[in-house]
Amino acid sequence: MQPADAVLFTCSAFGPAIDAVRADLSVPVLRPNEAAFAQALELGRRIALIVTFPPSLPALTKELQQMASAAGASVQVTPVLAEGALAALKAGDAAAHDAAVVAACGALGSQDLLLLGQFSLARAAPALRATLSCPVLTTPESAVRDIRARLSGGPDPTGVP
């Protein structure tokens, strides 16, 4: 078995485990949202944050605000819950999931960007990009970009070892 070059956790519920793994490994270990949050802070201060799982919204909002504060910035987070989207996805209705996500973002108003706060939301990004005028960030795309930069010796956009 070949060792991993990096580790990417895909659920923020593993916070203490992520910290333990990070402390134990010499390869990059990333939280699911940190690269997207760092990229979001580079793009603007008015950030819409969408989730499909209600308990994630306050936790992710707090995490984003703490990251901004640590960088000496402040953000205006517009929380968005895509009601019914998670149930649709669990039922195997990906089209209904995406439609619920797009509908939830329909009245956002002016934002610097939309941040999709869960990996499962990434599938709705093309539909959102077709309807919104602001950038749409997904956690998997940002994480992969960050890992590639780290492994190629490029700049670390998150500032995390």
N, C-alpha and C positions, 0 to 999 in steps of 0.2 A: 504494500500500500504506500502510495506516494503522499508525503505530507502536504497539507494545504498551504497555499501562499497567502491566504487571507481568510477571515471568517466574517460572514455577514449574518447577523440575527435578523429575522423577519417579523418579529413580534416584540413590541416594547414591554410586554408583561414580564420579560425575563431580565429586568434591570439588574438585580443582584448577581445573577448568573453571568451576565455580560461583563460586569465589573470583575468578577472572579476569573473569567476566561482571559480578559484583557491583561490582568495582572500576571497571569501564568504563561502567556504565549509571547513570543517575540515577533509574530506576524501581525499585520493590522487586524484589529477586531472592531467592527463597526456596529453601532446601534442602528436599528432600521430607519430612523428618521434624521440622524445627525447630518448626513450629507445634504439631504433635501432642505433641512432647516438652514444650514450654512449657505446654500445656494440661494434660498429665498431671501435671506438677509442681505445678500449682495444685490439682489434685484429690486428691493423696495421695502417700504415700511408699512404699507397698507396691504395686509396679507389675509386673504380668505382661506380658511382651513376647513376642509370637508372630511367627514368621517361617516361611516355607516353603523358604527357600534357606539351607542350613546355614552358609555363610561369613558371612552377614549377622548372625547372632546375636551373636558376640563384638564385632563392629564397632559395632552399634547399641547394645548394652549399654554399651560404653565411652563412646559419644557421649552417651547419656542420663545416665550417671554424671558425666561431665565437665560437662554442662550443669547438673546439680543442684549440683555442687561450686561452679561459678561463681556460682550463685545463693545460695550459703551453706547449702545443704541436703544431706542425704544421702538416698539411696533404697535400698530393698531390691528388686532386680530379680529376678523369677522368670523365667528364660528358658524358652521353650517352642518346640519345633520340631514343626511339623505334618508328620510323615513321610508321604510319598506324595501330599501335597496338590498340590505343584507338578507332579509327573508327571501327575496326573489333569487338572489344568488345561491343561497342554500337549497332552494327548490329546483335549481338547475335552469332558471330562466335568466340567462345573462342579458338578454335584450331588455327585459323589465328592470333589471339592476341598473343598466346604463341609462335608461330613460328616467328612472327615479333620481339618479345622480344629476343628470342634465336639468331636470325640472327643479331640483333643490337649488341649483345655481342660477336659475332664471332671473331672479330679482336681486342679484348681488350689488348692482351699482358699480361705481368706479373703484377698482382695486388695482394694485400694482401687479398682483399675481394671484393665482389659485394654487394652493398646495393640497395635494391629495394625500391625506394623512395615514393611509393604510395601503399595504401592498396590493390588496384585493381591488382597490379602486383604480389601479393603473389601467385596467382593461377599458375604462370609460374615458381615458384621456383623449383618444382621437375624436370622439363625439363632442367632448367639451372644447377642444381646440377649434372645432368647426363652428362652434356657436359663441365663444367668448372672444373678446378682443385683447385680453391680457394673457401673459404666458401661463401655462399649466405645467406644474412640476409634479412628477411622480417620485415616490420614494425609491422604487427599484432602479429607475433610470439614473437618478442622482447618485445612488449608492454604487452602481456599476461604474459610472464615470469617475467617482472618487477612488474606488479600488484600482481601476486602471491607472490613474495618475500616480497613486502611491507605489504601485508595482513597477511603473516605468521610471520612477525617480522624479516625477513631476511635482508641482506644488501641491501641498496638502490643503484642500479647501476648507477642511473642518477644524484644523488646528489641533487635532487629537492625535496622540502618538500611536 
